[in-house]
Amino acid sequence: MLAIWLTGRGIGLAFATIFVTWRIGDIVQTAINVSIFDYFRVERDNSVASVTRSIVLSAWNYAELIVCYGVLYAAHPGWLDVVGTSPGPYYFSAITQLTIGYGDIKPLGLGRFVATTQALAGLAFLALVFARFVAVAPRITTVHSDERP
C-alpha cells in the first residue's frame, strides 16, 4: 500500500527505490558484520549481541527483506508479469525469498536481476544466521550444562 501511495507522487518512485535499496544493503551488511566479524573479535566477552537477540533480529530482518523487495516490485510494475497490484508484488517477494517459486508470477526485464539478487540475499542471510548460531552453540551447552564445579 505504501509503495502504491509513493508511486502516485512525483519523486515517490525514486525515493522508494533508493530508500529500499539502501535498506536492503544495510540489512545484508549488518548480518555479515554480526555473523562473521563478531566471530573474529579478540575480546570474546565483549560480543555484539546475545544469541536470543540475534535470532529475533534475524527473523525480523528476514521478514523486512521480503517487504523491502515487495516495495521494489510494487514501485516498478513492469518488472513482474502479474495481474492486480495489491498483494502480487509482496506475494512474489515472499515466494522468491523463500525459494519456493511457484511460477504463477514471472519477473520481466530488470525484475529478473532483482529477483535473482533477492534469492541470493535470502539464501546468504539464512547461511549467515545459521553460521552465527552454530558458532555460539558450544557456549550455550557450557553455560547451561548440569555439571557443577
LINGITA-V584937 format. One record per backbone hydrogen bond with DSSP energy under -1.0 kcal/mol. NH is the residue of the N-H (numbers start at 1). CO is the residue of the C=O. E is the energy in kcal/mol with one decimal. If there is no record, write none. Layout:
NH CO E
NH CO E
This chain:
5 1 -2.2
6 2 -2.7
7 3 -2.5
9 6 -1.3
15 11 -2.5
16 12 -3.0
17 13 -2.3
18 14 -2.6
19 15 -2.9
20 16 -2.5
21 17 -2.2
22 18 -2.4
23 19 -2.5
24 20 -2.3
25 21 -2.1
26 22 -2.2
27 23 -2.4
28 24 -2.2
29 25 -2.5
30 26 -2.3
31 27 -2.2
32 28 -2.1
33 29 -2.4
34 30 -2.7
35 31 -2.4
36 32 -2.6
37 32 -1.1
38 33 -1.2
44 42 -1.1
46 43 -1.1
54 50 -2.3
55 51 -2.4
56 52 -2.4
57 53 -2.6
58 54 -2.1
59 55 -2.2
60 56 -2.2
61 57 -2.8
62 58 -2.3
63 59 -2.0
64 60 -2.3
65 61 -2.2
66 62 -1.5
67 63 -2.0
68 64 -2.9
69 65 -2.5
70 66 -1.9
71 67 -2.3
72 68 -2.0
73 69 -2.5
74 70 -2.5
75 71 -2.4
76 72 -1.2
79 76 -2.0
80 77 -1.1
81 106 -2.8
82 80 -1.2
91 87 -2.9
92 88 -2.7
93 89 -2.0
94 90 -2.3
95 91 -2.6
96 92 -2.4
97 93 -2.6
98 94 -2.2
99 96 -1.3
100 95 -2.3
108 79 -3.5
111 108 -2.3
112 109 -1.5
114 110 -2.1
115 111 -2.7
116 112 -2.0
117 113 -2.5
118 114 -2.2
119 115 -2.4
120 116 -2.5
121 117 -2.7
122 118 -2.7
123 119 -2.2
124 120 -2.7
125 121 -2.6
126 122 -2.0
127 123 -2.3
128 124 -2.6
129 125 -2.3
130 126 -2.5
131 127 -2.5
132 128 -2.2
133 129 -2.3
134 130 -2.6
135 131 -2.2
136 132 -1.4
140 136 -1.4
141 137 -1.8
142 138 -1.8
143 139 -2.0
144 140 -2.1
